[in-house]
Amino acid sequence: MKHKIVVAGCGAMSNVWLDYVEKRENAEIVGLVDLYIESAKKMADRRNLQVPCFVDLSKAIKETGPNLVLDITIPASHKEIATTAMEAGCNVFGEKPMAETLEDAKAVLQVAQQTGKKYSVMQNRRYNRQIRALQQVVANNVIGKVGSIHADFFLGPHFGGFRDVMDNPLIVDMAIHTFDQARFITGADAVSVYCHEYNPAGSWYEGNSSAVCIFEMSDGSVFTYRGSWSAIGMQTSWESDWRVTGSIGSAKWDGHHFPVCEIRDSSKPIEFVDHIKSVEIEDNWNGQEGHWGCLDEMFSALEENRLAETDCTDNIKSMEMVFGAVESAKKGKKVLL
Ligand SMILES: NC(=O)c1ccc[n+]([C@@H]2O[C@H](COP(=O)([O-])OP(=O)(O)OC[C@H]3O[C@@H](n4cnc5c(N)ncnc54)[C@H](O)[C@@H]3O)[C@@H](O)[C@H]2O)c1
């Protein structure tokens, strides 16, 4: 299967996607689109791409005849780009988040269902050897039935640009990753959320840079999230710092090193403090990591005519966690999802 691709959005992140496409044998860029024609032209020059540049996606599709559009525009443009592309007969792989509101994300999902086109979303943080190992610990019941899962995320990036002026930069632009990772690790979906969102002293964001959330999950477990994008010092990994507690043990992953696991030593009697033994975690995932891993999955799914792991029908559940959290913070009470 040959993929003829139009890229929409020629900003910072598009470089990662274009690096991948350059290396993929059966993929060819046929056009570049950006709101600012100079950005598209600069990208074409920098990469020596002899392709036409456009400011309008519909025109680009009409003139270059792609089967696939890569949406690497800003969150506020994702709905327009994805729906335009699918309505013009193209499949779409897009950057997270699916859209800037849940209503928009649902509208995009509806267009995917009506047109029969595939729309999958970049959730690169699922494609990591260490999170795959942690997910297997949970799936194989090594720590028993999951009771709770906890993620800490504390970083202080100075992005400039669209994130500095979003209402909910941490929750909408970043926690989508962490919430999606929690669904991936547990295999459960969220059924309710209570969120307190705030903008602490020293924050350089206009919107809320920090949040604490409690989710009830469909398997009866609880997922807690503590996060900040304006935390100075003592920073966590971008993957977050995780702890999962199960009925017979616990696993931890700091997002940098391979996860670790301890369970009750059932060969010893139960005493005031349980006897514990370490369990070696298997390391048997060999896929590519990050964006490249997710793109491998998206292309394979398209070629095998199946839904990708991060197809919009799945991703909408992570989006519901994001916008449920925003709604809960606004209302000051628990929201059912
Ligand atoms: N998955 C990740 O780890 C990760 C990391 C960083 C960014 N992102 C996501 O990637 C996306 C892009 O982020 P970025 O940092 O590259 O932003 P950016 O601002 O550097 O680039 C976005 C580009 O899209 C263009 N654009 C905006 N609306 C458009 C439209 N309607 N039509 C055509 N072009 C349009 C802009 O002019 C700009 O050139 C965002 O959704 C962001 O959340 C994901």
The ligand as an SDF file (V2000), in Angstrom:
LIG
                    3D

 44 48  0  0  0  0  0  0  0  0999 V2000
    2.7470   14.1430   21.3320 N   0  0  0  0  0  0  0  0  0  0  0  0
    3.6090   14.9580   21.8820 C   0  0  0  0  0  0  0  0  0  0  0  0
    4.4500   14.5740   22.6890 O   0  0  0  0  0  0  0  0  0  0  0  0
    3.5610   16.4040   21.4980 C   0  0  0  0  0  0  0  0  0  0  0  0
    4.5870   17.2810   21.8420 C   0  0  0  0  0  0  0  0  0  0  0  0
    4.4960   18.6080   21.4120 C   0  0  0  0  0  0  0  0  0  0  0  0
    3.3760   19.0260   20.6980 C   0  0  0  0  0  0  0  0  0  0  0  0
    2.3770   18.1530   20.4260 N   0  0  0  0  0  0  0  0  0  0  0  0
    1.1620   18.5750   19.7180 C   0  0  0  0  0  0  0  0  0  0  0  0
    1.4970   18.8630   18.3780 O   0  0  0  0  0  0  0  0  0  0  0  0
    0.6320   19.8710   17.8750 C   0  0  0  0  0  0  0  0  0  0  0  0
    1.4770   20.9840   17.2910 C   0  0  0  0  0  0  0  0  0  0  0  0
    2.3170   21.5150   18.2790 O   0  0  0  0  0  0  0  0  0  0  0  0
    3.6240   22.3610   17.8950 P   0  0  0  0  0  0  0  0  0  0  0  0
    4.4150   22.4600   19.1460 O   0  0  0  0  0  0  0  0  0  0  0  0
    4.2290   21.8470   16.6450 O   0  0  0  0  0  0  0  0  0  0  0  0
    2.9260   23.7880   17.6030 O   0  0  0  0  0  0  0  0  0  0  0  0
    3.4880   24.9390   16.6580 P   0  0  0  0  0  0  0  0  0  0  0  0
    2.7330   26.1550   17.0330 O   0  0  0  0  0  0  0  0  0  0  0  0
    5.0000   24.9560   16.6650 O   0  0  0  0  0  0  0  0  0  0  0  0
    3.0630   24.4690   15.1790 O   0  0  0  0  0  0  0  0  0  0  0  0
    1.7300   24.4010   14.7490 C   0  0  0  0  0  0  0  0  0  0  0  0
    1.6890   24.8310   13.2990 C   0  0  0  0  0  0  0  0  0  0  0  0
    0.3550   24.6340   12.8100 O   0  0  0  0  0  0  0  0  0  0  0  0
    0.0000   25.7540   12.0120 C   0  0  0  0  0  0  0  0  0  0  0  0
   -1.4680   25.8420   11.9820 N   0  0  0  0  0  0  0  0  0  0  0  0
   -2.3230   26.1830   12.9830 C   0  0  0  0  0  0  0  0  0  0  0  0
   -3.6070   26.1160   12.5530 N   0  0  0  0  0  0  0  0  0  0  0  0
   -3.5500   25.7140   11.2720 C   0  0  0  0  0  0  0  0  0  0  0  0
   -4.5350   25.4550   10.2830 C   0  0  0  0  0  0  0  0  0  0  0  0
   -5.8560   25.6010   10.5490 N   0  0  0  0  0  0  0  0  0  0  0  0
   -4.1480   25.0550    9.0420 N   0  0  0  0  0  0  0  0  0  0  0  0
   -2.8220   24.9030    8.7640 C   0  0  0  0  0  0  0  0  0  0  0  0
   -1.8360   25.1420    9.6640 N   0  0  0  0  0  0  0  0  0  0  0  0
   -2.1960   25.5310   10.8910 C   0  0  0  0  0  0  0  0  0  0  0  0
    0.6740   26.9210   12.6840 C   0  0  0  0  0  0  0  0  0  0  0  0
    0.8000   28.0350   11.8160 O   0  0  0  0  0  0  0  0  0  0  0  0
    2.0120   26.3040   13.0850 C   0  0  0  0  0  0  0  0  0  0  0  0
    2.9840   26.4360   12.0550 O   0  0  0  0  0  0  0  0  0  0  0  0
   -0.2620   20.3010   19.0580 C   0  0  0  0  0  0  0  0  0  0  0  0
   -1.4950   19.6340   18.9910 O   0  0  0  0  0  0  0  0  0  0  0  0
    0.5240   19.8220   20.2690 C   0  0  0  0  0  0  0  0  0  0  0  0
   -0.3160   19.5090   21.3680 O   0  0  0  0  0  0  0  0  0  0  0  0
    2.4650   16.8620   20.8000 C   0  0  0  0  0  0  0  0  0  0  0  0
  1  2  1  0
  2  3  2  0
  2  4  1  0
  4  5  1  0
  4 44  2  0
  5  6  2  0
  6  7  1  0
  7  8  2  0
  8  9  1  0
  8 44  1  0
  9 10  1  0
  9 42  1  0
 10 11  1  0
 11 12  1  0
 11 40  1  0
 12 13  1  0
 13 14  1  0
 14 15  2  0
 14 16  1  0
 14 17  1  0
 17 18  1  0
 18 19  2  0
 18 20  1  0
 18 21  1  0
 21 22  1  0
 22 23  1  0
 23 24  1  0
 23 38  1  0
 24 25  1  0
 25 26  1  0
 25 36  1  0
 26 27  1  0
 26 35  1  0
 27 28  2  0
 28 29  1  0
 29 30  1  0
 29 35  2  0
 30 31  1  0
 30 32  2  0
 32 33  1  0
 33 34  2  0
 34 35  1  0
 36 37  1  0
 36 38  1  0
 38 39  1  0
 40 41  1  0
 40 42  1  0
 42 43  1  0
M  CHG  2   8   1  16  -1
M  END
$$$$
